[in-house]
Amino acid sequence: QAEKAHHPRHIILDLHQVTIIDSMAIGRLVGTQHRLQRDAI
């Protein structure tokens, strides 16, 4: 039972880390787009 209770928490932690990485990547992409638009103008 202890192992079963431990695994879901680990999965949630991994999902949380992935969300942080995704938001960082999205932020970098948005920043790059803004820079490209500024250079175009």
PyMOL Python script that loads the backbone (N, CA, C, O; Angstrom):
from pymol import cmd

cmd.read_pdbstr("""\
ATOM      1  N   GLN A   1       0.835  -1.213   0.000  1.00  0.00           N
ATOM      2  CA  GLN A   1       0.000   0.000   0.000  1.00  0.00           C
ATOM      3  C   GLN A   1       0.866   1.258   0.000  1.00  0.00           C
ATOM      4  O   GLN A   1       0.525   2.256  -0.636  1.00  0.00           O
ATOM      5  N   ALA A   2       1.983   1.205   0.713  1.00  0.00           N
ATOM      6  CA  ALA A   2       2.860   2.378   0.791  1.00  0.00           C
ATOM      7  C   ALA A   2       3.397   2.722  -0.607  1.00  0.00           C
ATOM      8  O   ALA A   2       3.491   3.895  -0.967  1.00  0.00           O
ATOM      9  N   GLU A   3       3.746   1.699  -1.383  1.00  0.00           N
ATOM     10  CA  GLU A   3       4.272   1.934  -2.736  1.00  0.00           C
ATOM     11  C   GLU A   3       3.199   2.545  -3.634  1.00  0.00           C
ATOM     12  O   GLU A   3       3.481   3.466  -4.400  1.00  0.00           O
ATOM     13  N   LYS A   4       1.967   2.033  -3.541  1.00  0.00           N
ATOM     14  CA  LYS A   4       0.871   2.555  -4.371  1.00  0.00           C
ATOM     15  C   LYS A   4       0.624   4.032  -4.066  1.00  0.00           C
ATOM     16  O   LYS A   4       0.357   4.818  -4.975  1.00  0.00           O
ATOM     17  N   ALA A   5       0.712   4.411  -2.796  1.00  0.00           N
ATOM     18  CA  ALA A   5       0.484   5.801  -2.397  1.00  0.00           C
ATOM     19  C   ALA A   5       1.633   6.697  -2.866  1.00  0.00           C
ATOM     20  O   ALA A   5       1.439   7.890  -3.096  1.00  0.00           O
ATOM     21  N   HIS A   6       2.827   6.118  -3.005  1.00  0.00           N
ATOM     22  CA  HIS A   6       4.009   6.904  -3.366  1.00  0.00           C
ATOM     23  C   HIS A   6       4.016   7.248  -4.861  1.00  0.00           C
ATOM     24  O   HIS A   6       4.413   8.350  -5.238  1.00  0.00           O
ATOM     25  N   HIS A   7       3.584   6.322  -5.701  1.00  0.00           N
ATOM     26  CA  HIS A   7       3.692   6.514  -7.153  1.00  0.00           C
ATOM     27  C   HIS A   7       2.871   7.696  -7.689  1.00  0.00           C
ATOM     28  O   HIS A   7       3.417   8.500  -8.443  1.00  0.00           O
ATOM     29  N   PRO A   8       1.590   7.838  -7.336  1.00  0.00           N
ATOM     30  CA  PRO A   8       0.811   8.976  -7.861  1.00  0.00           C
ATOM     31  C   PRO A   8       1.448  10.325  -7.538  1.00  0.00           C
ATOM     32  O   PRO A   8       1.416  11.240  -8.361  1.00  0.00           O
ATOM     33  N   ARG A   9       2.024  10.451  -6.350  1.00  0.00           N
ATOM     34  CA  ARG A   9       2.657  11.721  -5.965  1.00  0.00           C
ATOM     35  C   ARG A   9       3.835  12.011  -6.896  1.00  0.00           C
ATOM     36  O   ARG A   9       4.059  13.158  -7.283  1.00  0.00           O
ATOM     37  N   HIS A  10       4.585  10.967  -7.252  1.00  0.00           N
ATOM     38  CA  HIS A  10       5.744  11.122  -8.132  1.00  0.00           C
ATOM     39  C   HIS A  10       5.285  11.562  -9.527  1.00  0.00           C
ATOM     40  O   HIS A  10       5.917  12.403 -10.165  1.00  0.00           O
ATOM     41  N   ILE A  11       4.181  10.980  -9.982  1.00  0.00           N
ATOM     42  CA  ILE A  11       3.651  11.332 -11.305  1.00  0.00           C
ATOM     43  C   ILE A  11       3.202  12.795 -11.316  1.00  0.00           C
ATOM     44  O   ILE A  11       3.471  13.525 -12.270  1.00  0.00           O
ATOM     45  N   ILE A  12       2.517  13.217 -10.251  1.00  0.00           N
ATOM     46  CA  ILE A  12       2.059  14.610 -10.150  1.00  0.00           C
ATOM     47  C   ILE A  12       3.269  15.555 -10.166  1.00  0.00           C
ATOM     48  O   ILE A  12       3.229  16.612 -10.796  1.00  0.00           O
ATOM     49  N   LEU A  13       4.332  15.171  -9.476  1.00  0.00           N
ATOM     50  CA  LEU A  13       5.547  15.988  -9.433  1.00  0.00           C
ATOM     51  C   LEU A  13       6.117  16.129 -10.841  1.00  0.00           C
ATOM     52  O   LEU A  13       6.508  17.224 -11.245  1.00  0.00           O
ATOM     53  N   ASP A  14       6.168  15.014 -11.601  1.00  0.00           N
ATOM     54  CA  ASP A  14       6.695  15.047 -12.961  1.00  0.00           C
ATOM     55  C   ASP A  14       5.842  15.965 -13.840  1.00  0.00           C
ATOM     56  O   ASP A  14       6.374  16.754 -14.621  1.00  0.00           O
ATOM     57  N   LEU A  15       4.525  15.858 -13.710  1.00  0.00           N
ATOM     58  CA  LEU A  15       3.626  16.709 -14.499  1.00  0.00           C
ATOM     59  C   LEU A  15       3.856  18.179 -14.165  1.00  0.00           C
ATOM     60  O   LEU A  15       3.836  19.032 -15.053  1.00  0.00           O
ATOM     61  N   HIS A  16       4.075  18.475 -12.880  1.00  0.00           N
ATOM     62  CA  HIS A  16       4.313  19.853 -12.458  1.00  0.00           C
ATOM     63  C   HIS A  16       5.608  20.371 -13.077  1.00  0.00           C
ATOM     64  O   HIS A  16       5.663  21.513 -13.534  1.00  0.00           O
ATOM     65  N   GLN A  17       6.663  19.529 -13.096  1.00  0.00           N
ATOM     66  CA  GLN A  17       7.942  19.940 -13.685  1.00  0.00           C
ATOM     67  C   GLN A  17       7.780  20.188 -15.177  1.00  0.00           C
ATOM     68  O   GLN A  17       8.333  21.147 -15.714  1.00  0.00           O
ATOM     69  N   VAL A  18       7.014  19.315 -15.853  1.00  0.00           N
ATOM     70  CA  VAL A  18       6.782  19.473 -17.292  1.00  0.00           C
ATOM     71  C   VAL A  18       6.041  20.780 -17.566  1.00  0.00           C
ATOM     72  O   VAL A  18       6.345  21.476 -18.535  1.00  0.00           O
ATOM     73  N   THR A  19       5.077  21.112 -16.723  1.00  0.00           N
ATOM     74  CA  THR A  19       4.313  22.352 -16.896  1.00  0.00           C
ATOM     75  C   THR A  19       5.235  23.563 -16.783  1.00  0.00           C
ATOM     76  O   THR A  19       5.113  24.512 -17.559  1.00  0.00           O
ATOM     77  N   ILE A  20       6.163  23.534 -15.814  1.00  0.00           N
ATOM     78  CA  ILE A  20       7.105  24.647 -15.633  1.00  0.00           C
ATOM     79  C   ILE A  20       7.990  24.772 -16.869  1.00  0.00           C
ATOM     80  O   ILE A  20       8.225  25.879 -17.356  1.00  0.00           O
ATOM     81  N   ILE A  21       8.484  23.638 -17.381  1.00  0.00           N
ATOM     82  CA  ILE A  21       9.356  23.644 -18.560  1.00  0.00           C
ATOM     83  C   ILE A  21       8.579  24.169 -19.768  1.00  0.00           C
ATOM     84  O   ILE A  21       9.104  24.960 -20.552  1.00  0.00           O
ATOM     85  N   ASP A  22       7.312  23.722 -19.920  1.00  0.00           N
ATOM     86  CA  ASP A  22       6.483  24.164 -21.047  1.00  0.00           C
ATOM     87  C   ASP A  22       6.246  25.671 -20.989  1.00  0.00           C
ATOM     88  O   ASP A  22       6.364  26.358 -22.003  1.00  0.00           O
ATOM     89  N   SER A  23       5.913  26.185 -19.807  1.00  0.00           N
ATOM     90  CA  SER A  23       5.640  27.621 -19.670  1.00  0.00           C
ATOM     91  C   SER A  23       6.899  28.433 -19.965  1.00  0.00           C
ATOM     92  O   SER A  23       6.817  29.519 -20.538  1.00  0.00           O
ATOM     93  N   MET A  24       8.068  27.908 -19.572  1.00  0.00           N
ATOM     94  CA  MET A  24       9.332  28.593 -19.862  1.00  0.00           C
ATOM     95  C   MET A  24       9.572  28.614 -21.366  1.00  0.00           C
ATOM     96  O   MET A  24       9.984  29.634 -21.918  1.00  0.00           O
ATOM     97  N   ALA A  25       9.315  27.483 -22.032  1.00  0.00           N
ATOM     98  CA  ALA A  25       9.517  27.387 -23.479  1.00  0.00           C
ATOM     99  C   ALA A  25       8.560  28.319 -24.217  1.00  0.00           C
ATOM    100  O   ALA A  25       8.950  28.986 -25.175  1.00  0.00           O
ATOM    101  N   ILE A  26       7.302  28.361 -23.764  1.00  0.00           N
ATOM    102  CA  ILE A  26       6.303  29.243 -24.385  1.00  0.00           C
ATOM    103  C   ILE A  26       6.720  30.702 -24.202  1.00  0.00           C
ATOM    104  O   ILE A  26       6.624  31.501 -25.133  1.00  0.00           O
ATOM    105  N   GLY A  27       7.183  31.046 -23.002  1.00  0.00           N
ATOM    106  CA  GLY A  27       7.629  32.408 -22.728  1.00  0.00           C
ATOM    107  C   GLY A  27       8.784  32.808 -23.626  1.00  0.00           C
ATOM    108  O   GLY A  27       8.848  33.941 -24.103  1.00  0.00           O
ATOM    109  N   ARG A  28       9.703  31.867 -23.856  1.00  0.00           N
ATOM    110  CA  ARG A  28      10.857  32.147 -24.711  1.00  0.00           C
ATOM    111  C   ARG A  28      10.396  32.342 -26.158  1.00  0.00           C
ATOM    112  O   ARG A  28      10.893  33.216 -26.868  1.00  0.00           O
ATOM    113  N   LEU A  29       9.427  31.505 -26.584  1.00  0.00           N
ATOM    114  CA  LEU A  29       8.901  31.609 -27.952  1.00  0.00           C
ATOM    115  C   LEU A  29       8.218  32.950 -28.160  1.00  0.00           C
ATOM    116  O   LEU A  29       8.443  33.612 -29.173  1.00  0.00           O
ATOM    117  N   VAL A  30       7.380  33.358 -27.202  1.00  0.00           N
ATOM    118  CA  VAL A  30       6.664  34.637 -27.292  1.00  0.00           C
ATOM    119  C   VAL A  30       7.668  35.785 -27.334  1.00  0.00           C
ATOM    120  O   VAL A  30       7.500  36.727 -28.108  1.00  0.00           O
ATOM    121  N   GLY A  31       8.708  35.711 -26.508  1.00  0.00           N
ATOM    122  CA  GLY A  31       9.733  36.749 -26.480  1.00  0.00           C
ATOM    123  C   GLY A  31      10.440  36.851 -27.820  1.00  0.00           C
ATOM    124  O   GLY A  31      10.741  37.952 -28.282  1.00  0.00           O
ATOM    125  N   THR A  32      10.707  35.710 -28.450  1.00  0.00           N
ATOM    126  CA  THR A  32      11.369  35.695 -29.754  1.00  0.00           C
ATOM    127  C   THR A  32      10.472  36.314 -30.816  1.00  0.00           C
ATOM    128  O   THR A  32      10.943  37.069 -31.666  1.00  0.00           O
ATOM    129  N   GLN A  33       9.174  35.996 -30.771  1.00  0.00           N
ATOM    130  CA  GLN A  33       8.228  36.562 -31.740  1.00  0.00           C
ATOM    131  C   GLN A  33       8.172  38.080 -31.612  1.00  0.00           C
ATOM    132  O   GLN A  33       8.185  38.786 -32.620  1.00  0.00           O
ATOM    133  N   HIS A  34       8.107  38.591 -30.381  1.00  0.00           N
ATOM    134  CA  HIS A  34       8.049  40.042 -30.158  1.00  0.00           C
ATOM    135  C   HIS A  34       9.311  40.708 -30.705  1.00  0.00           C
ATOM    136  O   HIS A  34       9.242  41.783 -31.301  1.00  0.00           O
ATOM    137  N   ARG A  35      10.476  40.059 -30.498  1.00  0.00           N
ATOM    138  CA  ARG A  35      11.745  40.620 -30.963  1.00  0.00           C
ATOM    139  C   ARG A  35      11.759  40.667 -32.491  1.00  0.00           C
ATOM    140  O   ARG A  35      12.222  41.642 -33.083  1.00  0.00           O
ATOM    141  N   LEU A  36      11.242  39.595 -33.133  1.00  0.00           N
ATOM    142  CA  LEU A  36      11.208  39.554 -34.598  1.00  0.00           C
ATOM    143  C   LEU A  36      10.290  40.642 -35.138  1.00  0.00           C
ATOM    144  O   LEU A  36      10.624  41.301 -36.123  1.00  0.00           O
ATOM    145  N   GLN A  37       9.131  40.838 -34.499  1.00  0.00           N
ATOM    146  CA  GLN A  37       8.187  41.873 -34.941  1.00  0.00           C
ATOM    147  C   GLN A  37       8.816  43.260 -34.796  1.00  0.00           C
ATOM    148  O   GLN A  37       8.633  44.118 -35.659  1.00  0.00           O
ATOM    149  N   ARG A  38       9.554  43.478 -33.708  1.00  0.00           N
ATOM    150  CA  ARG A  38      10.184  44.781 -33.464  1.00  0.00           C
ATOM    151  C   ARG A  38      11.244  45.043 -34.542  1.00  0.00           C
ATOM    152  O   ARG A  38      11.380  46.166 -35.028  1.00  0.00           O
ATOM    153  N   ASP A  39      11.996  43.990 -34.910  1.00  0.00           N
ATOM    154  CA  ASP A  39      13.024  44.145 -35.938  1.00  0.00           C
ATOM    155  C   ASP A  39      12.389  44.414 -37.304  1.00  0.00           C
ATOM    156  O   ASP A  39      12.940  45.163 -38.112  1.00  0.00           O
ATOM    157  N   ALA A  40      11.221  43.798 -37.562  1.00  0.00           N
ATOM    158  CA  ALA A  40      10.529  43.978 -38.849  1.00  0.00           C
ATOM    159  C   ALA A  40      10.044  45.418 -38.990  1.00  0.00           C
ATOM    160  O   ALA A  40      10.063  45.978 -40.086  1.00  0.00           O
ATOM    161  N   ILE A  41       9.613  46.013 -37.892  1.00  0.00           N
ATOM    162  CA  ILE A  41       9.127  47.406 -37.916  1.00  0.00           C
ATOM    163  C   ILE A  41      10.352  48.326 -37.928  1.00  0.00           C
ATOM    164  O   ILE A  41      10.206  49.548 -37.949  1.00  0.00           O
TER     165      ILE A  41
END
""", "prot")
cmd.dss("prot")
cmd.show_as("cartoon", "prot")
cmd.util.cbc("prot")
cmd.orient("prot")
